[in-house]
Amino acid sequence: MDSTTTQPAATPSLQDLFLTSLRIGCLGFGGPAGQIALMHSVFVEEKRWIDEPRYLHALSFCTLLPGPEAQQLATYVGWTLRGVAGGLITGLMFVLPGAALMLALSWLYAMHGEAPLVAAALTGVKAAVLALVVEALTRVGKRSLKGAGDLLVALGAFCALALFGAPFPLVILAAALVGLARRSPDSSDDASAAADSPRKRDTAVTLLVWGLLWLAPLAASAALLGRDHWLTQLGLVFAALATTSFGGAYALLAWLQQQAVESHGWLEARQMVDGLGLAETTPGPLVLVNQFVGFMAGLGRGGSPGWAMAGAAMALWQTFAPSFLFIFAGAPYSERLRRSRAARGVLSAVMAAVLGVIASLALWFAVHVLFARVATADTPWGSRVTLPDLISFDLPTATLAIAAAVALMRFKANVVLVILACAAMGLARGLLS
């Protein structure tokens, strides 16, 4: 049955919401595109706890916020279903399974990261992740492209990012202006949207409570260890990232590498790339790479597993705690905007633009997975683009990625089994070579 016409089911219990969110957190491979598609499949199609227009509206709102949009979307859905308790359940369960696995992988990397067979297995996993991104991009595109206008907005966003290197906020602003110009033609009452504005006092309390919770570990580190201590500096870096990282994980990687590698020397450039590879193989947000950075910083500067755990915890909290603040304070206003024709037009165009953003990230990922060597080149219009060395095309990895895509899209294979199979193929390739 078409999910767009099916009435939402009864409100779930907190136990049902917890178990379902835990399942999503354990299976959320493939980056934000795959996770957004997975949540749509479970929350909208399988459970019917939320209808598709509201889900897409929530997604459009979350893309306007700094930070991991998939985790914010999970929190938004939980808040919609069961208030703050529901938001905490869905948001935490989206992150914690991947964070636990990332912590284990960080420790294994620190102990055995140089092993060739480990690198071979990771190559196979990256092929599976590429297939997941392509499959998710197809699914999200079918739901967000409602006409030629949306397609043009998506193509424009893709070209602006992939060819011209335009800043993500500028792309979103341009899409919003396009959406405002072509606002929804239905006859909904914009005036009613302003009739039930959220209470400003409630918003102020939410901002105060979650602001204090967010910054408490950072303040404690500064008070006990000093502002110049590496743990305090780590917290400051990720707190700043949490408020400026528009455009998803890839948008912040350049700045993060500059801070973690060049400015503070917490880890080497090679380790930074390896950490991204580990994050791409775990469920949950790709910005779990921040946890890896915190772990390696603690291990290098503190010199003990205890400090490594402290660094990972600081990076994890400063990255994800602000998302609860943004959703719990902003979601009531987003629900009010949902009834506005102008707001719906803007968010519809933003959603189309985000599809173009995901496509540009998929292209970036494909280039780095399928080619052993890449380089950057200057364009006539002043931007820089990534170009692969065609001779370095990795045919076995491409073949494995195609096989994984067929298994996922044609035969609806289990995501975890596909990833494990690709890891095994990569390991076998490493043994043979």
Helices and strands as residue ranges (DSSP letters): H 14-27, H 31-39, I 40-46, H 52-63, H 69-112, H 116-144, H 148-162, H 168-181, H 190-193, H 200-225, H 230-244, H 249-257, I 258-263, H 269-280, G 286-288, H 289-297, I 298-302, H 305-337, H 341-370, E 374-378, E 384-388, G 390-392, H 395-409, H 415-432
